[in-house]
Amino acid sequence: MNQASQTIPDGAPAAPSDGSPVEAVLIWAASKRVPVTVSLEQEGCWQNVRTQLVEFDAGEKLLKLEMTPAAGPGGDGIAVAPAAVQVAPGQLVGMTFRRGHKKCVFVTRVVVLQNAEGSDPASATQVLVLRAPRDVRELQRRSYQRITLPPDQFVAVRLWQGGLPSKDQTVGPSCSGRVGNISLGGILVDIRKEHNPRLTVGENVGVEITPRPGGAPLLVEGQYRHCVITGEDRLGLGVQFLGMERERPGCSTLADVNAFIGDVRRFATRGDWFA
């Protein structure tokens, strides 16, 4: 159900010009050793890995991330540099980090995953080397803040266990409900208790959001994170969006989802829902 990992041809240009705004952002990020989240596919499944940017080689146009295995997932369920990360040269990965009131988002490709220089060969510490991106998008961090929809405003959601079905598959959704809250980071899908699909934490899911009845839906891949009680006979399924840094066939773009969230924020505040 998931798309295969994409690669950029070896001959493709990847480096920003010297003195470019992109390079300035990367120099700043490396100097601060900022925490970063890397989004990648492993064996058809999405995974977010939280790690740290430790170096930007301006001459070679390379980023270096320290991949030190941690004992378990982070507080929000994101894996922290797990030892089992497997990447291939040329594989596309997404990367995000915070910069002031904005979140920097870009896509780049893997050069190599290697042992840290000077480290004990038996050590689990590795360095993920990436090409410097040609473009970095800066999004307002408020786009990642959850917006709760008013109870009287219904935005339909359908959810598929295992990911979005392909066009040639006729697979019904695992459950249907409404948007409880949403941000660029994820969604709370509000459903009736009897429709609980009983997902496993970390399981990949496909999400279809229909902003307007009869309108084109938003299609996003994600991972199930938690379940909460939202009412006497209702549950909320928390889903973390994955892979939106990359534009992939059959999925909505980051800009599409961000535009919808902007609409939700404006209309929920003004009270004239999609008028």
C-alpha positions in Angstrom: 0.0 0.0 0.0 2.9 2.3 0.6 5.0 3.9 -2.2 8.5 2.5 -2.8 11.4 4.7 -1.7 12.4 7.3 -4.3 16.0 8.2 -5.3 17.6 11.2 -7.1 20.0 10.3 -9.9 23.7 10.6 -8.8 24.3 13.3 -11.4 21.5 15.6 -10.1 22.7 18.9 -8.7 22.2 19.1 -5.0 24.2 22.0 -3.5 23.1 25.5 -2.9 25.4 28.3 -4.1 27.9 29.8 -1.7 26.3 32.6 0.4 22.8 31.5 -0.4 20.0 31.9 2.1 19.8 28.1 2.3 23.4 27.8 3.1 23.1 30.5 5.8 20.3 28.5 7.5 22.3 25.3 7.4 25.4 27.0 8.8 23.2 28.4 11.7 21.6 25.0 12.3 25.0 23.2 12.5 26.5 25.8 14.7 23.6 25.3 17.2 23.7 21.5 16.8 19.9 21.6 16.5 17.7 18.6 17.1 16.2 17.4 13.8 13.6 14.9 12.7 14.3 12.7 9.7 11.5 11.1 7.9 12.3 7.9 5.9 10.9 4.7 4.6 12.1 1.3 5.7 10.8 -1.8 3.9 7.6 0.0 2.9 6.9 1.5 6.3 7.3 5.2 7.3 9.5 6.1 10.3 10.4 9.3 12.0 13.9 9.4 13.6 14.9 12.2 16.0 18.6 13.0 16.1 21.0 15.9 15.9 22.7 17.9 13.1 26.4 18.0 14.1 28.1 19.4 11.0 27.6 21.2 7.7 30.5 20.9 5.3 30.1 24.1 3.2 32.8 23.0 0.8 31.5 19.6 0.0 27.8 20.6 0.6 27.2 17.8 3.1 25.1 17.5 6.2 26.2 15.1 9.0 23.8 13.8 11.6 24.8 11.8 14.7 22.8 8.6 15.0 23.4 7.4 18.6 20.9 4.7 19.5 18.6 5.4 22.4 16.9 3.0 24.9 13.4 3.7 23.6 11.1 6.1 21.8 10.8 9.8 22.7 8.0 11.2 24.8 5.8 11.6 21.7 6.5 8.1 20.4 9.1 9.2 17.8 12.1 6.8 17.7 15.3 8.4 18.8 18.1 7.3 16.4 17.2 3.5 16.6 20.0 1.1 15.9 18.0 -0.6 13.1 18.0 2.4 10.7 18.7 1.2 7.2 19.2 3.6 4.3 20.7 3.4 0.9 22.8 5.9 -1.0 20.5 8.1 -3.1 17.4 7.4 -1.0 15.2 10.4 -0.4 14.6 11.5 3.2 12.7 14.4 4.7 14.1 16.6 7.4 12.7 19.2 9.8 14.1 21.4 12.5 13.0 24.5 14.4 14.4 28.0 13.8 12.9 30.7 16.0 9.1 30.9 15.3 9.4 28.8 12.1 10.0 25.2 11.2 12.5 24.5 8.4 11.4 21.6 6.1 13.3 20.1 3.2 14.0 16.9 1.2 17.4 15.6 0.4 19.2 12.4 -0.4 21.5 10.0 1.5 25.2 9.8 0.8 26.2 7.2 3.3 25.6 5.9 6.8 29.0 5.2 8.4 30.7 4.8 11.8 31.6 8.0 13.5 35.1 9.1 12.8 37.6 8.0 15.5 34.9 5.9 17.3 35.3 2.3 18.4 34.3 0.0 15.6 32.2 -1.9 18.1 30.4 1.4 19.1 26.8 1.8 17.9 27.4 5.5 17.1 27.0 6.2 13.4 26.9 9.3 11.2 24.3 9.8 8.5 25.7 11.9 5.7 23.2 13.8 3.5 23.5 16.1 0.5 22.8 19.7 1.3 19.3 20.6 0.0 18.7 22.9 -2.9 15.7 24.5 -1.2 14.4 24.9 2.4 10.8 25.8 3.2 10.2 27.8 6.4 6.7 27.3 7.8 5.1 29.1 10.7 5.3 26.9 13.8 1.7 27.7 14.6 0.8 25.4 11.7 2.1 22.6 14.0 -0.2 23.7 16.8 -3.4 21.7 17.1 -6.6 23.3 16.1 -9.8 21.8 17.6 -12.8 21.9 15.4 -16.1 23.2 16.8 -18.5 20.3 17.7 -21.1 21.5 15.2 -18.6 21.5 12.3 -18.2 18.1 10.6 -15.2 17.3 8.4 -15.3 13.7 7.3 -12.3 11.4 7.8 -11.7 7.8 6.7 -8.8 5.7 7.9 -7.1 2.7 6.3 -5.1 0.2 8.3 -1.7 -0.4 6.7 -1.7 2.8 4.6 -3.5 4.3 1.7 -4.8 1.8 -0.9 -3.5 2.1 -4.4 -5.8 3.2 -7.3 -6.3 -0.4 -8.4 -7.3 -1.7 -5.0 -10.9 -1.7 -3.8 -10.3 -1.8 0.0 -12.8 -0.3 2.3 -11.7 2.0 5.2 -11.0 0.5 8.6 -13.2 3.2 10.2 -14.8 6.6 9.5 -15.3 9.6 11.6 -14.7 13.3 11.9 -11.7 15.6 12.5 -11.4 16.2 16.2 -8.3 18.4 16.0 -5.5 18.8 13.4 -2.1 20.3 12.7 0.7 19.7 10.3 2.0 17.2 12.8 -1.1 15.0 12.8 -4.8 14.5 13.4 -7.2 13.3 16.1 -9.9 11.2 14.3 -13.1 11.2 16.4 -15.1 7.9 15.9 -17.8 6.0 17.6 -16.6 3.4 20.1 -18.1 0.5 18.2 -16.0 1.5 15.1 -12.7 1.1 17.0 -10.3 -0.7 14.5 -8.0 -1.6 17.5 -4.8 -0.5 15.9 -1.3 -1.2 17.2 0.8 1.8 18.3 3.3 2.5 15.5 1.1 0.9 12.8 1.0 2.7 9.4 -2.3 4.1 8.4 -3.8 6.0 5.5 -5.9 9.1 6.2 -8.5 10.7 3.9 -9.9 14.1 4.9 -12.8 15.6 3.0 -12.9 19.4 3.7 -16.1 19.9 1.9 -18.9 17.4 0.9 -18.3 16.3 -2.7 -14.9 18.1 -2.8 -11.5 16.6 -3.5 -10.1 14.9 -0.4 -6.7 15.2 1.2 -4.7 12.0 1.3 -2.0 11.5 3.9 0.1 8.7 5.2 0.7 8.4 9.0 1.3 6.3 12.0 -1.2 5.4 14.8 0.0 6.8 18.1 -2.7 6.7 20.8 -6.3 6.4 21.6 -8.3 8.7 24.0 -11.9 8.8 25.2 -13.6 11.9 23.7 -17.2 11.3 24.9 -19.6 8.8 26.4 -19.6 6.6 23.2 -16.7 8.1 21.3 -13.0 7.6 20.9 -10.2 9.8 19.4 -7.5 8.0 17.4 -4.2 10.0 17.3 -2.3 9.8 14.1 1.1 11.4 13.3 1.5 12.5 9.7 4.6 11.1 8.0 6.5 11.8 4.8 4.8 15.1 3.9 8.1 16.7 3.2 8.2 14.7 0.0 5.8 15.0 -2.9 4.6 11.5 -3.8 2.0 10.2 -6.3 -1.3 9.6 -4.7 -0.7 11.8 -1.7 -1.5 15.4 -0.9 1.4 17.8 -0.6 2.5 19.7 2.5 1.2 22.9 0.9 -2.2 21.3 0.4 -2.5 20.2 4.0 -1.1 23.5 5.3 -3.7 25.4 3.2 -6.5 23.4 4.7 -5.2 24.0 8.3 -5.1 27.7 7.5 -8.7 27.6 6.4 -9.7 25.7 9.6 -7.9 28.3 11.7 -9.5 31.3 10.0 -13.0 29.9 9.7 -13.1 28.5 13.2 -12.0 31.9 14.6 -14.5 33.9 12.5 -17.3 31.4 12.8 -18.3 31.4 9.1 -17.2 27.9 8.3 -16.2 27.5 4.7 -18.8 30.1 3.7 
